[in-house]
Amino acid sequence: MKLSQVTCTGALALACLFFSTGCVTQRNYDDLSVSLKRAQQDLYERDARIVELQNSLATAKKSGAAMDVARLQDAGMDGDFDQRISELQAKIDGLGHPLGDIERIDVEGGYVLVVQDKILFDSGSADLSGDGKKALDKVAGEIEAQPHGRIWVRGHTDSDRVSKPSTKERFPHGNLQLSTARAVEVAAQLNSSTKVKASDVVVVGYGQYAPLRPNDSAENKRLNRRVEIFVSDKNASSAVPAAAKK
């Protein structure tokens, strides 16, 4: 029972007690009843307002901090797709060292931050870890330290199917849904620091469909499970630039 219900019920019982024992007149009782009804209405309206605010908060959280979630076919994938994947692979191969947890790679029209999923999420989860949030807050500060254009946050998985019952229940559409949910969480964290504007961010989920390596070994699958943050140059077109069409 809500506090408001307890309060009103108690007040009514007290009024009845006073009336039955002759402590109040009929007029006093009528006045008390009117006041009680008014108090009940005020409390009802307050409870309704609280529920309304709670629903608004839940909707805001569900919307991914007001950021646009772009569908895969709207992400600028065209005939250049295979070429862009090959270019990114070549740049990673040319680093001269294993891909780090967060690796910056300069590309035409901007740069890509390749973030390994292990520092952000548990297996099959789209909930950011504490260390992941700290890492992304640092990334947000570095992004905003220099002029930039639009930002694309792109989620990727390996080819292993979603099989854990609890994960399947949350992501019934499999890797595509999981990768999109992860991208939304990363974008929301970038925005939560108030350093990256939500209006600058577009979110895309690729699932297993844009691997950096064949999914034929544990190491290759590790590389494929990633979130990419493509930061376009300040003067880049608002459309998805060619370099972002990986």
C-alpha positions, -999 to +999 in steps of 0.1 A: +000+000+000+013+035-009+021+061+018-007+083+004-032+054+008-020+048+044-023+084+053-058+088+038-071+056+054-057+066+088-073+100+086-107+085+077-105+060+105-097+089+129-126+109+117-149+080+122-136+075+157-142+111+166-177+111+152-187+078+169-174+090+203-192+123+200-160+144+199-172+163+168-204+176+155-220+165+122-208+198+107-173+192+119-174+157+104-187+170+070-159+196+069-134+170+078-147+147+051-143+175+025-108+182+036-100+145+035-113+142-001-093+172-011-062+157+004-069+123-013-072+141-046-039+160-041-021+128-031-036+110-061-024+137-085+011+136-069+013+099-073+002+101-109+029+128-115+056+106-100+045+077-123+045+100-153+081+112-145+093+076-139+078+066-173+095+096-190+128+086-175+125+050-186+116+062-221+146+085-222+169+057-212+154+033-237+159+059-265+197+057-261+201+093-249+183+107-278+208+095-304+199+083-339+201+045-344+207+041-381+198+008-399+225-011-416+213-003-451+214+034-442+250+033-432+264+041-466+273+005-475+278+003-513+303-010-538+332+005-518+325-017-488+350-045-495+377-020-505+373-001-472+375-033-452+407-043-470+421-008-464+414-010-427+429-045-425+460-033-443+464-004-418+460-027-389+486-051-404+509-022-408+508-011-372+539-032-364+524-044-331+493-064-320+461-044-320+457-027-286+426-024-265+419+010-280+438+017-313+436+049-333+439+045-371+440+075-394+418+071-425+406+093-453+382+119-439+390+114-402+402+086-379+388+054-364+392+043-328+390+005-327+379-006-292+381-043-283+349-055-267+367-072-238+374-038-221+337-027-225+314-057-221+311-092-206+304-120-231+269-117-246+262-085-226+255-049-237+261-035-202+292-014-200+317-023-173+331+002-149+365+002-166+347+005-200+329+037-188+362+052-176+379+044-209+351+059-229+350+091-207+387+095-216+380+089-253+352+115-252+376+141-238+402+133-265+375+136-293+363+169-281+398+183-276+400+188-314+375+201-339+355+173-356+324+165-376+299+137-373+308+106-352+297+071-362+297+044-335+297+010-351+292-023-333+306-056-345+305-092-333+322-125-343+302-152-361+293-173-331+256-174-327+239-160-296+231-192-277+230-185-239+192-185-229+194-153-210+212-136-239+188-149-264+159-136-244+174-101-243+186-102-279+162-124-299+175-111-332+210-123-325+243-107-332+228-078-352+207-067-323+235-073-298+260-052-318+235-024-322+228-024-284+265-022-276+270+007-301+241+025-284+256+021-250+290+033-261+274+063-278+253+071-247+284+070-225+303+093-249+274+117-246+269+113-208+301+132-201+284+162-219+316+164-240+302+148-271+268+161-284+241+135-290+232+153-322+267+146-336+264+108-332+250+081-354+248+045-342+251+014-365+251-023-357+268-046-382+266-079-363+290-105-378+287-091-413+319-069-414+347-090-400+383-078-400+395-114-401+379-148-411+362-162-380+384-193-380+404-188-348+400-175-313+424-146-320+406-136-352+372-137-334+387-115-307+397-089-333+362-091-349+344-084-316+349-046-315+333-012-314+346+013-339+343+050-333+347+069-366+354+106-360+350+126-392+370+157-400+354+191-391+348+200-427+336+165-438+302+162-455+273+153-432+267+122-454+287+091-445+321+097-461+338+070-482+363+062-455+336+055-431+320+029-454+347+004-443 
